[in-house]
Amino acid sequence: MNISLLEFSEVDLDFIYKGLSHPDVIKYYGFQCYNFDDAIIELDWYNKQVNEQLGHWWKIQVDNELVGAVGFNHFIKESGELECGFWLLPEFWGRGIIKQAFPIALRRIQNELPVKTIVASVETENIATLKLVKKLGFFEIKTVFNAEFKKGKPINMVNIELPVW
Ligand SMILES: CC(C)(COP(=O)(O)OP(=O)(O)OC[C@H]1O[C@@H](n2cnc3c(N)ncnc32)[C@H](O)[C@@H]1OP(=O)(O)O)[C@@H](O)C(=O)NCCC(=O)NCCS
């Protein structure tokens, strides 16, 4: 498997829309494209992370095919905390792609920002992600019950952390 992490640009709007409007991808994801304009909002947000030194998101290409995205955002200078995230089109799940792509992304962001801890919040029902982050070395810090409301229903989130140095 030949994995590359590449910069996002305007040519990727269709791909962003395809991924972040797919029901299986957005089920437990923090952002959703309801229409094509939302893909533009997401691309602007990726660019803002880089321009304001808050993080960096890359598209993932496997053997010349775009499969998903991995990245970092919301860097907090004072604490060195940085949020991570990732998504794959469902036909590419279960092949260990993020397990390979995440360490590459991590090495790159460590060259850009003085990161101390990678953090994320994962819905307790997002079993695929919880299994994956364990394999990536994250620790579960705590479960926050009724952390948010989604479509009128309370959801529980697991806060996870990966110390880096
Ligand atoms: C999270 C995600 C990227 C997983 O990536 P991946 O490269 O498929 O991860 P892995 O191949 O290591 O698989 C992780 C686990 O998910 C399981 N899995 C794979 N496909 C699955 C599916 N269709 N349904 C449920 N679980 C699945 C795998 O069996 C694996 O479990 P195992 O370790 O017991 O074998 C992918 O599930 C995804 O894009 N989810 C939607 C977006 C999302 O929720 N992102 C995280 C937000 S915090």
Ligand as a Chemical Component Dictionary entry (heavy atoms), coordinates in Angstrom:
data_LIG
# 
_chem_comp.id                   LIG 
_chem_comp.type                 NON-POLYMER 
_chem_comp.pdbx_formal_charge   0 
_chem_comp.three_letter_code    LIG 
# 
loop_
_chem_comp_atom.comp_id 
_chem_comp_atom.atom_id 
_chem_comp_atom.alt_atom_id 
_chem_comp_atom.type_symbol 
_chem_comp_atom.charge 
_chem_comp_atom.model_Cartn_x 
_chem_comp_atom.model_Cartn_y 
_chem_comp_atom.model_Cartn_z 
_chem_comp_atom.pdbx_ordinal 
LIG C1  C1  C 0 -12.232 5.824  12.001 1  
LIG C2  C2  C 0 -11.947 5.236  10.646 2  
LIG C3  C3  C 0 -11.088 6.208  9.884  3  
LIG C4  C4  C 0 -11.246 3.873  10.864 4  
LIG O1  O1  O 0 -10.127 3.736  10.031 5  
LIG P1  P1  P 0 -9.601  2.335  9.519  6  
LIG O2  O2  O 0 -8.360  2.600  8.740  7  
LIG O3  O3  O 0 -10.702 1.578  8.867  8  
LIG O4  O4  O 0 -9.192  1.629  10.858 9  
LIG P2  P2  P 0 -8.794  0.091  11.034 10 
LIG O5  O5  O 0 -8.621  -0.571 9.700  11 
LIG O6  O6  O 0 -7.670  0.043  11.999 12 
LIG O7  O7  O 0 -10.098 -0.465 11.709 13 
LIG C5  C5  C 0 -10.459 -0.077 13.001 14 
LIG C6  C6  C 0 -11.508 -1.032 13.525 15 
LIG O8  O8  O 0 -12.743 -0.736 12.849 16 
LIG C7  C7  C 0 -13.352 -1.932 12.440 17 
LIG N1  N1  N 0 -14.157 -1.697 11.239 18 
LIG C8  C8  C 0 -13.738 -1.687 9.966  19 
LIG N2  N2  N 0 -14.773 -1.476 9.140  20 
LIG C9  C9  C 0 -15.863 -1.356 9.910  21 
LIG C10 C10 C 0 -17.228 -1.139 9.658  22 
LIG N3  N3  N 0 -17.699 -1.031 8.420  23 
LIG N4  N4  N 0 -18.073 -1.064 10.714 24 
LIG C11 C11 C 0 -17.606 -1.188 11.972 25 
LIG N5  N5  N 0 -16.315 -1.390 12.283 26 
LIG C12 C12 C 0 -15.458 -1.478 11.263 27 
LIG C13 C13 C 0 -12.206 -2.846 12.139 28 
LIG O9  O9  O 0 -12.643 -4.197 12.261 29 
LIG C14 C14 C 0 -11.197 -2.480 13.207 30 
LIG O10 O10 O 0 -11.386 -3.243 14.361 31 
LIG P3  P3  P 0 -10.290 -4.389 14.747 32 
LIG O11 O11 O 0 -9.087  -3.613 15.218 33 
LIG O12 O12 O 0 -10.950 -5.161 15.822 34 
LIG O13 O13 O 0 -10.009 -5.154 13.498 35 
LIG C15 C15 C 0 -13.230 5.003  9.846  36 
LIG O14 O14 O 0 -14.004 4.112  10.592 37 
LIG C16 C16 C 0 -14.017 6.278  9.591  38 
LIG O15 O15 O 0 -13.744 7.004  8.642  39 
LIG N6  N6  N 0 -15.049 6.576  10.427 40 
LIG C17 C17 C 0 -15.900 7.763  10.222 41 
LIG C18 C18 C 0 -15.235 9.046  10.615 42 
LIG C19 C19 C 0 -14.918 9.106  12.096 43 
LIG O16 O16 O 0 -15.728 8.698  12.916 44 
LIG N7  N7  N 0 -13.724 9.658  12.417 45 
LIG C20 C20 C 0 -13.293 9.825  13.780 46 
LIG C21 C21 C 0 -14.005 10.956 14.440 47 
LIG S1  S1  S 0 -13.468 11.171 16.123 48 
# 
loop_
_chem_comp_bond.comp_id 
_chem_comp_bond.atom_id_1 
_chem_comp_bond.atom_id_2 
_chem_comp_bond.value_order 
_chem_comp_bond.pdbx_ordinal 
LIG C1  C2  SING 1  
LIG C2  C3  SING 2  
LIG C2  C4  SING 3  
LIG C2  C15 SING 4  
LIG C4  O1  SING 5  
LIG O1  P1  SING 6  
LIG P1  O2  DOUB 7  
LIG P1  O3  SING 8  
LIG P1  O4  SING 9  
LIG O4  P2  SING 10 
LIG P2  O5  DOUB 11 
LIG P2  O6  SING 12 
LIG P2  O7  SING 13 
LIG O7  C5  SING 14 
LIG C5  C6  SING 15 
LIG C6  O8  SING 16 
LIG C6  C14 SING 17 
LIG O8  C7  SING 18 
LIG C7  N1  SING 19 
LIG C7  C13 SING 20 
LIG N1  C8  SING 21 
LIG N1  C12 SING 22 
LIG C8  N2  DOUB 23 
LIG N2  C9  SING 24 
LIG C9  C10 SING 25 
LIG C9  C12 DOUB 26 
LIG C10 N3  SING 27 
LIG C10 N4  DOUB 28 
LIG N4  C11 SING 29 
LIG C11 N5  DOUB 30 
LIG N5  C12 SING 31 
LIG C13 O9  SING 32 
LIG C13 C14 SING 33 
LIG C14 O10 SING 34 
LIG O10 P3  SING 35 
LIG P3  O11 DOUB 36 
LIG P3  O12 SING 37 
LIG P3  O13 SING 38 
LIG C15 O14 SING 39 
LIG C15 C16 SING 40 
LIG C16 O15 DOUB 41 
LIG C16 N6  SING 42 
LIG N6  C17 SING 43 
LIG C17 C18 SING 44 
LIG C18 C19 SING 45 
LIG C19 O16 DOUB 46 
LIG C19 N7  SING 47 
LIG N7  C20 SING 48 
LIG C20 C21 SING 49 
LIG C21 S1  SING 50 
# 
